[in-house]
Amino acid sequence: MINFDDNVNLVFYIYNSKFNNSKYIKEDLIQEGMVGLLKAINGFDENRKIKFTTYAYKIIYNTMLSYIIRKEQKHNLHCVPIDNIENDLTDDFIEKNELILDLDIIEKFINSNYCDDKFTKNVATLYFFKNVNQYEIAKIFLCSQTKICRTIKKLRNDINCFIGGINESIY
């Protein structure tokens, strides 16, 4: 059983290393990080052969980043180009032109007629909603990690086209 109090310092570490120069209130980001820590504790499976801190880091970081994205969104658009928040974050994992997608949009895309492939829907569900990494998804479907990576890349492109259609219909 993972103890919350034993891992609180991980939230402060992530804040200090990634979000310290952010224009957002420290307490708000720390609170979001604590929520991420709770999500990590509840979703952690000790049978996955991964350290809890490695697993929790991704969840906490993404929760804090999602908070910033929600604050940056304007006109109810569901994606934010990373250039808009580039000054607030220094992250080696995100490419400069990559779009950060809202989970609501991903869910709408999966449930729409645009995504009719069952394999792609299952990969998207595992990757975006269950936080399963590409290697483990490949083991589940008995395929290569490269195939999963390409599926996710195609999925992101399809979602971007889907968002384009949504944005055009808003105006």
Backbone as ProteinMPNN parsed JSONL, in Angstrom:
{"seq_chain_A": "MINFDDNVNLVFYIYNSKFNNSKYIKEDLIQEGMVGLLKAINGFDENRKIKFTTYAYKIIYNTMLSYIIRKEQKHNLHCVPIDNIENDLTDDFIEKNELILDLDIIEKFINSNYCDDKFTKNVATLYFFKNVNQYEIAKIFLCSQTKICRTIKKLRNDINCFIGGINESIY", "coords_chain_A": {"N_chain_A": [[0.85, -1.183, 0.0], [0.594, 2.155, -0.883], [1.694, 5.098, 0.665], [0.314, 8.271, 1.077], [1.465, 10.503, 2.424], [4.168, 9.891, 2.399], [4.95, 10.489, -0.147], [4.488, 13.104, -0.802], [6.51, 14.973, -1.166], [7.342, 14.54, -3.747], [5.534, 15.927, -5.343], [6.195, 18.592, -4.714], [8.795, 18.587, -5.671], [8.38, 18.247, -8.456], [6.958, 20.583, -8.984], [8.915, 22.546, -8.329], [10.932, 21.908, -10.173], [9.772, 22.031, -12.719], [7.666, 23.938, -12.896], [8.217, 26.232, -11.481], [8.788, 28.851, -12.364], [6.42, 29.658, -13.335], [3.519, 31.621, -14.206], [1.358, 31.143, -12.69], [-0.489, 30.658, -9.629], [1.291, 29.374, -6.935], [0.182, 27.721, -4.92], [-2.143, 26.768, -6.139], [-1.155, 25.171, -8.232], [0.293, 23.305, -6.729], [-1.805, 22.13, -5.323], [-3.21, 20.928, -7.457], [-1.228, 19.127, -8.149], [-1.265, 17.493, -5.895], [-3.75, 16.303, -6.207], [-3.166, 14.856, -8.485], [-1.294, 13.112, -7.369], [-2.949, 11.611, -5.684], [-4.524, 10.373, -7.675], [-2.534, 8.834, -8.846], [-1.829, 7.118, -6.749], [-4.223, 5.711, -6.427], [-4.42, 4.48, -8.92], [-2.19, 2.921, -9.24], [-0.514, -0.096, -9.959], [1.062, -2.641, -8.45], [2.011, -4.895, -9.667], [3.013, -4.22, -12.123], [5.703, -3.914, -12.332], [7.192, -1.514, -12.031], [8.603, 1.397, -10.6], [6.904, 3.238, -8.056], [7.299, 6.018, -7.922], [8.184, 6.666, -10.474], [5.934, 6.087, -11.999], [4.062, 7.792, -10.741], [5.167, 10.313, -11.2], [4.635, 10.97, -13.893], [1.822, 11.118, -13.858], [1.312, 13.141, -11.945], [2.702, 15.324, -13.071], [1.298, 15.584, -15.527], [-1.233, 16.247, -14.538], [-0.777, 18.736, -13.334], [0.054, 20.149, -15.586], [-2.261, 20.002, -17.117], [-3.902, 21.662, -15.631], [-2.738, 24.162, -16.144], [-3.17, 24.299, -18.887], [-5.967, 24.332, -18.972], [-6.372, 26.836, -17.842], [-5.266, 28.418, -19.802], [-6.872, 28.113, -21.99], [-9.073, 29.569, -24.341], [-12.176, 30.895, -25.493], [-13.508, 28.493, -25.419], [-12.169, 26.553, -26.946], [-10.737, 23.38, -27.506], [-8.08, 22.682, -27.6], [-4.668, 23.611, -27.246], [-2.071, 25.283, -28.734], [1.3, 24.47, -28.13], [3.063, 26.556, -28.23], [1.785, 28.732, -27.088], [2.048, 28.467, -24.339], [4.673, 28.222, -23.96], [6.57, 29.889, -22.702], [6.018, 29.551, -20.041], [6.667, 26.974, -19.4], [9.265, 24.558, -19.321], [9.953, 21.899, -20.928], [11.299, 18.889, -21.88], [10.005, 16.84, -23.111], [7.895, 17.493, -24.768], [7.207, 18.273, -28.047], [7.756, 21.244, -29.981], [5.657, 22.07, -31.764], [3.571, 20.428, -31.154], [0.211, 19.55, -30.366], [-1.597, 19.833, -27.387], [-3.975, 17.783, -26.204], [-7.312, 17.849, -25.044], [-8.939, 15.603, -22.859], [-11.684, 15.292, -23.122], [-12.21, 15.914, -25.801], [-10.817, 13.851, -27.04], [-12.327, 11.685, -26.183], [-14.81, 12.301, -27.388], [-14.029, 12.067, -30.043], [-13.344, 9.339, -30.208], [-15.819, 8.17, -29.786], [-17.175, 9.011, -31.999], [-18.197, 8.855, -35.492], [-15.952, 9.129, -36.995], [-13.89, 7.645, -36.005], [-13.707, 4.489, -36.552], [-12.377, 2.165, -36.227], [-11.826, -0.59, -34.241], [-9.482, -1.458, -32.959], [-7.927, 0.893, -32.866], [-9.559, 2.463, -31.215], [-9.421, 0.994, -28.829], [-6.652, 1.148, -28.269], [-6.408, 3.936, -27.935], [-8.042, 4.331, -25.689], [-6.654, 2.855, -23.718], [-4.158, 4.182, -23.752], [-4.628, 7.02, -23.429], [-6.581, 7.259, -21.4], [-6.267, 5.267, -19.456], [-3.629, 5.409, -18.839], [-1.651, 3.611, -19.721], [1.449, 2.498, -20.854], [3.128, 2.523, -24.114], [4.633, 0.202, -24.587], [3.467, -1.722, -22.881], [0.888, -1.767, -23.937], [1.435, -2.843, -26.418], [2.207, -5.41, -25.628], [-0.248, -6.347, -24.681], [-1.83, -6.463, -27.011], [-0.326, -8.143, -28.509], [1.563, -7.236, -30.44], [3.955, -5.126, -32.163], [5.778, -2.487, -30.488], [6.285, -0.384, -32.132], [4.138, -0.423, -33.934], [2.085, 0.37, -32.226], [2.968, 2.925, -31.533], [2.844, 4.188, -34.049], [0.105, 3.994, -34.487], [-0.887, 5.643, -32.442], [0.243, 8.066, -33.24], [-1.053, 8.447, -35.725], [-3.62, 8.583, -34.741], [-3.494, 10.967, -33.236], [-3.129, 12.796, -35.362], [-5.54, 12.393, -36.757], [-7.34, 13.252, -34.795], [-6.629, 15.942, -34.637], [-7.527, 16.813, -37.164], [-10.22, 16.3, -36.785], [-10.745, 18.117, -34.718], [-10.312, 20.459, -36.125], [-12.574, 20.447, -37.777], [-14.538, 20.741, -35.808], [-13.863, 23.247, -34.736], [-14.301, 24.877, -36.983], [-17.03, 24.601, -37.218], [-17.899, 25.913, -34.972], [-17.56, 28.608, -35.467]], "CA_chain_A": [[0.0, 0.0, 0.0], [1.362, 3.384, -1.026], [1.285, 6.111, 1.627], [0.257, 9.616, 0.503], [2.407, 11.401, 3.112], [5.534, 9.545, 2.02], [5.223, 10.901, -1.525], [4.132, 14.514, -0.997], [7.682, 15.71, -1.641], [7.423, 14.401, -5.201], [4.742, 17.027, -5.904], [7.003, 19.808, -4.582], [9.936, 18.433, -6.577], [7.913, 18.514, -9.816], [6.655, 22.014, -9.065], [10.161, 23.318, -8.323], [11.765, 21.645, -11.346], [9.097, 22.284, -13.994], [6.665, 25.0, -12.895], [8.606, 27.26, -10.523], [8.736, 30.182, -12.971], [5.101, 29.806, -13.937], [2.775, 32.806, -13.763], [0.202, 30.684, -11.93], [-0.327, 30.648, -8.181], [1.979, 28.174, -6.48], [-0.718, 26.856, -4.157], [-3.058, 26.098, -7.069], [-0.422, 24.099, -8.911], [0.593, 22.271, -5.727], [-3.063, 21.428, -5.07], [-3.425, 20.052, -8.602], [-0.252, 18.04, -8.018], [-1.751, 16.573, -4.853], [-4.815, 15.527, -6.839], [-2.463, 13.897, -9.34], [-0.71, 12.089, -6.499], [-4.058, 10.717, -5.304], [-4.84, 9.563, -8.85], [-1.45, 7.869, -9.017], [-1.947, 6.112, -5.686], [-5.382, 4.867, -6.716], [-4.265, 3.742, -10.172], [-0.925, 2.182, -9.307], [-0.572, -1.545, -9.864], [2.396, -3.095, -8.075], [2.404, -5.996, -10.543], [3.523, -3.676, -13.383], [7.173, -3.91, -12.246], [7.674, -0.156, -12.222], [8.615, 2.115, -9.324], [5.761, 4.125, -7.887], [7.659, 7.41, -8.224], [8.227, 6.801, -11.932], [4.536, 6.115, -12.433], [3.394, 8.966, -10.182], [5.731, 11.524, -11.797], [3.891, 11.259, -15.118], [0.45, 11.487, -13.51], [1.346, 14.443, -11.263], [3.109, 16.317, -14.062], [0.195, 15.798, -16.46], [-2.318, 16.924, -13.836], [-0.387, 20.143, -13.197], [0.057, 20.707, -16.931], [-3.67, 20.14, -17.504], [-4.402, 22.859, -14.957], [-2.246, 25.318, -16.899], [-3.859, 24.307, -20.173], [-7.338, 24.802, -18.731], [-6.316, 28.279, -17.6], [-4.866, 29.086, -21.042], [-7.882, 27.958, -23.035], [-9.949, 30.716, -24.563], [-13.264, 30.681, -26.446], [-13.92, 27.093, -25.329], [-11.47, 25.641, -27.845], [-10.289, 22.266, -26.687], [-6.664, 22.382, -27.735], [-3.831, 24.79, -27.097], [-0.734, 25.071, -29.273], [2.295, 24.534, -27.056], [3.731, 27.857, -28.302], [1.1, 29.691, -26.221], [2.481, 28.341, -22.954], [6.091, 27.875, -24.006], [7.337, 30.687, -21.754], [5.747, 29.097, -18.686], [7.124, 25.605, -19.181], [10.439, 24.062, -20.012], [9.775, 20.457, -20.879], [12.005, 18.245, -22.974], [9.21, 15.755, -23.655], [6.87, 17.977, -25.684], [7.729, 18.944, -29.222], [7.29, 22.619, -30.031], [4.411, 22.26, -32.5], [2.594, 19.417, -30.778], [-0.985, 20.039, -29.69], [-1.981, 19.116, -26.183], [-5.395, 17.547, -26.418], [-8.188, 17.671, -23.908], [-9.486, 14.252, -22.842], [-13.069, 15.329, -23.603], [-12.165, 15.86, -27.26], [-10.398, 12.499, -27.413], [-13.489, 10.819, -25.961], [-15.784, 12.591, -28.446], [-13.508, 11.503, -31.285], [-13.435, 7.881, -30.138], [-17.229, 7.79, -29.883], [-17.762, 9.53, -33.235], [-18.098, 8.002, -36.682], [-14.632, 9.298, -37.595], [-13.022, 6.573, -35.499], [-14.495, 3.269, -36.647], [-11.482, 1.025, -36.03], [-11.888, -1.052, -32.853], [-8.113, -1.502, -32.451], [-7.537, 2.272, -32.553], [-10.336, 2.88, -30.047], [-8.864, 0.324, -27.649], [-5.339, 1.739, -28.005], [-6.638, 5.291, -27.407], [-8.57, 4.203, -24.331], [-5.572, 2.44, -22.822], [-3.07, 5.156, -23.704], [-5.014, 8.331, -22.936], [-7.453, 7.247, -20.232], [-5.798, 4.32, -18.442], [-2.211, 5.707, -18.638], [-0.825, 2.44, -20.004], [2.466, 2.924, -21.815], [3.091, 1.868, -25.419], [5.2, -1.137, -24.479], [2.466, -2.604, -22.271], [-0.208, -1.919, -24.906], [1.918, -3.792, -27.429], [2.126, -6.753, -25.041], [-1.662, -6.718, -24.594], [-2.341, -6.779, -28.346], [0.628, -9.043, -29.158], [2.111, -6.595, -31.632], [5.172, -4.371, -31.85], [5.609, -1.156, -29.919], [6.291, 0.525, -33.269], [2.766, -0.35, -34.436], [1.316, 1.173, -31.27], [3.441, 4.307, -31.695], [2.273, 4.702, -35.304], [-1.342, 4.12, -34.288], [-1.112, 6.84, -31.628], [0.575, 9.224, -34.074], [-2.162, 8.603, -36.664], [-4.758, 9.002, -33.93], [-3.325, 12.403, -32.958], [-3.402, 13.531, -36.602], [-6.985, 12.319, -37.011], [-8.012, 14.106, -33.813], [-6.396, 17.327, -35.049], [-8.466, 17.075, -38.261], [-11.536, 16.308, -36.149], [-10.836, 19.398, -34.013], [-10.471, 21.479, -37.162], [-13.99, 20.435, -38.155], [-15.304, 21.299, -34.688], [-13.58, 24.685, -34.64], [-14.957, 25.556, -38.091], [-18.467, 24.626, -36.99], [-18.176, 26.884, -33.899], [-17.627, 29.944, -36.049]], "C_chain_A": [[0.893, 1.242, 0.0], [0.796, 4.435, -0.069], [1.38, 7.501, 0.989], [1.35, 10.509, 1.093], [3.859, 11.127, 2.732], [5.918, 10.103, 0.658], [4.871, 12.351, -1.82], [5.314, 15.309, -1.555], [7.86, 15.604, -3.148], [6.653, 15.531, -5.893], [5.554, 18.322, -5.85], [8.216, 19.762, -5.506], [9.519, 18.78, -8.013], [7.59, 19.991, -9.986], [7.952, 22.821, -9.195], [10.991, 23.104, -9.582], [11.098, 22.047, -12.651], [8.237, 23.547, -14.016], [7.022, 26.18, -11.993], [8.477, 28.671, -11.088], [7.401, 30.457, -13.633], [4.407, 31.047, -13.384], [1.572, 32.437, -12.913], [0.533, 30.59, -10.442], [0.241, 29.302, -7.735], [1.022, 27.2, -5.788], [-1.69, 26.102, -5.058], [-2.372, 24.933, -7.779], [-0.082, 22.964, -7.951], [-0.668, 21.459, -5.438], [-3.387, 20.474, -6.22], [-2.456, 18.865, -8.57], [-0.667, 17.021, -6.976], [-2.892, 15.7, -5.392], [-4.201, 14.462, -7.75], [-1.834, 12.776, -8.534], [-1.779, 11.102, -6.044], [-4.464, 9.81, -6.459], [-3.789, 8.469, -9.037], [-1.534, 6.755, -7.975], [-3.093, 5.154, -5.995], [-5.195, 4.001, -7.955], [-3.028, 2.877, -10.26], [-1.146, 0.687, -9.098], [0.845, -2.049, -9.609], [2.892, -4.238, -8.949], [3.015, -5.524, -11.85], [5.044, -3.618, -13.434], [7.755, -2.546, -12.616], [7.631, 0.524, -10.853], [7.426, 3.061, -9.263], [6.115, 5.551, -8.291], [7.734, 7.649, -9.73], [6.819, 6.921, -12.485], [3.862, 7.418, -11.995], [3.892, 10.261, -10.831], [4.919, 11.937, -13.016], [2.482, 11.759, -14.8], [0.419, 12.889, -12.888], [1.682, 15.551, -12.261], [1.955, 16.637, -15.007], [-0.977, 16.516, -15.806], [-2.009, 18.416, -13.688], [-0.415, 20.839, -14.563], [-1.376, 20.925, -17.42], [-4.294, 21.374, -16.863], [-3.987, 24.109, -15.739], [-2.974, 25.421, -18.233], [-5.292, 24.802, -20.013], [-7.363, 26.308, -18.52], [-6.002, 29.049, -18.881], [-5.946, 29.032, -22.12], [-8.775, 29.189, -23.11], [-11.001, 30.321, -25.582], [-13.69, 29.217, -26.518], [-13.309, 26.192, -26.396], [-10.82, 24.574, -26.985], [-8.856, 21.843, -26.95], [-5.896, 23.69, -27.691], [-2.493, 24.493, -27.751], [0.3, 25.297, -28.171], [3.041, 25.862, -27.078], [3.089, 28.871, -27.358], [1.559, 29.613, -24.772], [3.968, 28.02, -22.856], [6.904, 28.639, -22.962], [7.151, 30.204, -20.32], [6.351, 27.733, -18.382], [8.423, 25.355, -19.915], [10.39, 22.56, -19.883], [10.41, 19.837, -22.104], [11.144, 17.214, -23.691], [8.222, 16.211, -24.724], [7.531, 18.691, -26.851], [7.062, 20.307, -29.356], [5.93, 22.773, -30.698], [3.326, 21.262, -32.136], [1.396, 20.071, -30.094], [-1.244, 19.182, -28.466], [-3.494, 19.002, -26.221], [-6.126, 17.343, -25.105], [-8.812, 16.281, -23.987], [-10.932, 14.214, -23.322], [-13.12, 15.224, -25.124], [-11.776, 14.461, -27.719], [-11.584, 11.541, -27.271], [-14.559, 11.049, -27.034], [-15.333, 11.979, -29.772], [-13.665, 9.983, -31.306], [-14.88, 7.423, -30.345], [-17.895, 8.261, -31.175], [-17.617, 8.508, -34.365], [-16.737, 8.113, -37.352], [-13.687, 8.17, -37.196], [-13.844, 5.279, -35.484], [-13.666, 2.009, -36.432], [-11.453, 0.642, -34.548], [-10.502, -1.067, -32.196], [-7.672, -0.102, -32.012], [-8.276, 2.784, -31.327], [-9.767, 2.271, -28.768], [-7.499, 0.89, -27.274], [-5.505, 3.125, -27.384], [-7.134, 5.238, -25.97], [-7.471, 3.832, -23.351], [-4.538, 3.54, -22.651], [-3.49, 6.467, -23.035], [-5.787, 8.295, -21.617], [-6.969, 6.327, -19.118], [-4.313, 4.498, -18.119], [-1.326, 4.468, -18.763], [0.182, 2.856, -21.065], [2.431, 2.067, -23.083], [3.597, 0.432, -25.36], [4.173, -2.125, -23.924], [1.261, -2.8, -23.185], [0.188, -2.927, -25.976], [1.87, -5.228, -26.897], [0.68, -7.234, -24.976], [-2.186, -7.19, -25.951], [-1.415, -7.708, -29.139], [1.122, -8.488, -30.495], [3.351, -5.803, -31.212], [4.834, -3.01, -31.255], [5.577, -0.115, -31.037], [4.882, 0.691, -33.841], [1.905, 0.51, -33.524], [1.686, 2.647, -31.41], [2.838, 4.932, -32.95], [0.762, 4.896, -35.189], [-1.66, 5.384, -33.494], [-0.814, 8.101, -32.436], [-0.538, 9.5, -35.084], [-3.407, 9.105, -35.929], [-4.681, 10.494, -33.616], [-3.624, 13.243, -34.2], [-4.888, 13.543, -36.917], [-7.761, 13.221, -36.049], [-7.826, 15.576, -34.174], [-7.315, 17.72, -36.205], [-9.886, 17.177, -37.721], [-11.761, 17.637, -35.425], [-11.016, 20.534, -35.008], [-11.911, 21.58, -37.61], [-14.864, 21.027, -37.075], [-15.116, 22.811, -34.627], [-14.262, 25.454, -35.764], [-16.461, 25.631, -37.851], [-18.85, 25.582, -35.859], [-18.381, 28.259, -34.489], [-18.607, 29.89, -37.168]], "O_chain_A": [[1.828, 1.349, 0.793], [-0.416, 4.638, 0.002], [2.414, 7.857, 0.425], [2.07, 11.187, 0.361], [4.686, 12.039, 2.744], [7.105, 10.181, 0.342], [4.948, 12.783, -2.971], [5.114, 16.231, -2.345], [8.465, 16.482, -3.764], [7.093, 16.032, -6.928], [5.599, 19.067, -6.829], [8.617, 20.786, -6.059], [10.222, 19.519, -8.704], [7.911, 20.586, -11.014], [8.068, 23.679, -10.07], [11.686, 24.021, -10.02], [11.795, 22.377, -13.611], [8.097, 24.167, -15.07], [6.18, 27.051, -11.772], [8.097, 29.592, -10.365], [7.277, 31.401, -14.414], [4.662, 31.472, -12.257], [0.841, 33.318, -12.46], [1.695, 30.459, -10.057], [-0.259, 28.241, -8.108], [1.057, 25.997, -6.048], [-2.028, 24.949, -4.792], [-2.94, 23.849, -7.909], [-0.16, 21.792, -8.321], [-0.604, 20.235, -5.32], [-3.794, 19.336, -5.985], [-2.822, 17.743, -8.919], [-0.447, 15.823, -7.15], [-2.985, 14.515, -5.074], [-4.654, 13.318, -7.781], [-1.836, 11.621, -8.96], [-1.542, 9.894, -6.021], [-4.719, 8.622, -6.261], [-4.117, 7.324, -9.347], [-1.331, 5.584, -8.294], [-2.957, 3.939, -5.845], [-5.75, 2.905, -8.034], [-2.833, 2.171, -11.25], [-1.863, 0.265, -8.191], [1.723, -1.898, -10.458], [4.091, -4.518, -8.965], [3.496, -6.349, -12.626], [5.613, -3.304, -14.479], [8.69, -2.447, -13.411], [6.737, 0.262, -10.048], [6.996, 3.611, -10.277], [5.313, 6.226, -8.936], [7.381, 8.729, -10.203], [6.549, 7.763, -13.341], [3.176, 8.065, -12.785], [3.119, 11.205, -10.994], [4.556, 13.104, -13.163], [2.008, 12.718, -15.409], [-0.406, 13.721, -13.265], [1.022, 16.59, -12.289], [1.661, 17.804, -15.263], [-1.648, 17.316, -16.457], [-2.883, 19.258, -13.895], [-0.857, 21.983, -14.674], [-1.664, 21.931, -18.069], [-5.117, 22.052, -17.478], [-4.801, 25.005, -15.964], [-3.351, 26.514, -18.656], [-5.775, 25.596, -20.82], [-8.287, 26.982, -18.975], [-6.418, 30.197, -19.034], [-5.926, 29.828, -23.06], [-9.173, 29.763, -22.096], [-10.736, 29.49, -26.451], [-14.174, 28.755, -27.552], [-13.889, 25.155, -26.718], [-10.401, 24.844, -25.859], [-8.458, 20.746, -26.559], [-6.418, 24.744, -28.055], [-1.83, 23.532, -27.36], [0.169, 26.225, -27.373], [3.6, 26.266, -26.058], [3.768, 29.777, -26.875], [1.466, 30.603, -24.046], [4.459, 27.601, -21.808], [7.842, 28.08, -22.392], [8.02, 30.418, -19.476], [6.524, 27.38, -17.216], [8.647, 25.883, -21.004], [10.747, 22.008, -18.842], [10.098, 20.212, -23.234], [11.512, 16.756, -24.773], [7.755, 15.39, -25.514], [8.325, 19.611, -26.655], [5.936, 20.5, -28.899], [5.114, 23.56, -30.217], [2.263, 21.257, -32.756], [1.55, 21.03, -29.337], [-1.124, 17.957, -28.51], [-4.203, 20.007, -26.263], [-5.602, 16.732, -24.174], [-9.174, 15.829, -25.074], [-11.366, 13.205, -23.876], [-13.974, 14.528, -25.673], [-12.342, 13.943, -28.681], [-11.813, 10.693, -28.133], [-15.149, 10.091, -27.533], [-16.143, 11.442, -30.527], [-14.075, 9.413, -32.317], [-15.129, 6.411, -31.0], [-19.058, 7.942, -31.419], [-17.002, 7.453, -34.206], [-16.397, 7.281, -38.193], [-12.798, 7.79, -37.958], [-14.578, 5.007, -34.534], [-14.205, 0.902, -36.453], [-11.096, 1.46, -33.7], [-10.366, -0.731, -31.019], [-7.116, 0.07, -30.927], [-7.687, 3.465, -30.487], [-9.646, 2.95, -27.749], [-7.216, 1.092, -26.093], [-4.821, 3.456, -26.415], [-6.689, 6.019, -25.128], [-7.366, 4.422, -22.276], [-4.089, 3.805, -21.536], [-2.779, 6.97, -22.165], [-5.658, 9.209, -20.802], [-7.24, 6.589, -17.946], [-3.788, 3.824, -17.232], [-0.372, 4.298, -18.005], [-0.178, 3.489, -22.057], [1.786, 1.019, -23.117], [3.044, -0.452, -26.014], [4.029, -3.234, -24.44], [0.674, -3.882, -23.208], [-0.619, -3.76, -26.389], [1.53, -6.153, -27.634], [0.415, -8.416, -25.195], [-2.897, -8.191, -26.034], [-1.686, -8.021, -30.298], [1.102, -9.165, -31.523], [3.74, -5.814, -30.044], [3.758, -2.458, -31.486], [4.919, 0.918, -30.907], [4.474, 1.798, -34.191], [1.083, 1.293, -34.001], [0.812, 3.513, -31.406], [2.376, 6.073, -32.919], [0.21, 5.852, -35.734], [-2.593, 6.113, -33.831], [-1.537, 9.092, -32.331], [-0.926, 10.652, -35.28], [-4.147, 9.946, -36.439], [-5.681, 11.204, -33.717], [-4.289, 14.275, -34.11], [-5.438, 14.575, -37.3], [-8.725, 13.875, -36.445], [-8.756, 16.371, -34.036], [-7.829, 18.838, -36.23], [-10.66, 18.035, -38.147], [-12.844, 18.215, -35.51], [-11.784, 21.465, -34.762], [-12.423, 22.683, -37.806], [-15.825, 21.737, -37.371], [-16.081, 23.562, -34.486], [-14.753, 26.561, -35.542], [-17.102, 26.61, -38.234], [-19.999, 26.019, -35.786], [-19.272, 28.996, -34.067], [-18.848, 30.901, -37.828]]}, "name": "protein", "num_of_chains": 1, "seq": "MINFDDNVNLVFYIYNSKFNNSKYIKEDLIQEGMVGLLKAINGFDENRKIKFTTYAYKIIYNTMLSYIIRKEQKHNLHCVPIDNIENDLTDDFIEKNELILDLDIIEKFINSNYCDDKFTKNVATLYFFKNVNQYEIAKIFLCSQTKICRTIKKLRNDINCFIGGINESIY"}
